[in-house]
Amino acid sequence: MFRFGLAVLALGIFAAPAFAAGSASDDVLRITLDQAQVAKLPTNTATVIIGNPAIADVTTLKNGAGMVVTGKGYGQTNLIALDAQGNLLDEKQIHVDPTNKVLVVQRGAARESYSCDPVCMPSAVLGDDPTVFSAVSGQVSAHDSFVGRGQGK
């Protein structure tokens, strides 16, 4: 009896985010951290404003009919679209959620994260211990620099 109840509880926890994302209104844009998503812009949009650029970033497409929204940090912010005269065309909430394939190791107050898809590798994730975060992000930067030189950049 206890195992069945636990399984139902676990199913409810994992099903809830998918249900919430599937039933989200057009006024909410759900993005995964460190992922980009293409979204439409209203016709005649001249200016796009992000409430908190630490949470999300927007790049408008050349044709002006769309944008690419990138999740930069966990949390919520808003996006405002204005026409050339400054009139409000649209306002949306942006919710940036963590990825689902992260293993978190807690050692006292220190936290480390690993991206597991399919093999677990260290990952610099917001909220990790600063020493671990710096070490992992430093390795990523060093790797990017090394690879960039190899491609003639």
Beta strands, then each sheet from edge to edge (+ up, - down):
strand 1: 28-32
strand 2: 36-40
strand 3: 47-50
strand 4: 56-60
strand 5: 66-71
strand 6: 75-82
strand 7: 88-97
strand 8: 102-107
strand 9: 110-116
strand 10: 120-123
sheet 1: 1+ 7+ 6- 3+
sheet 2: 2+ 5- 4+
sheet 3: 8+ 9- 10+
end
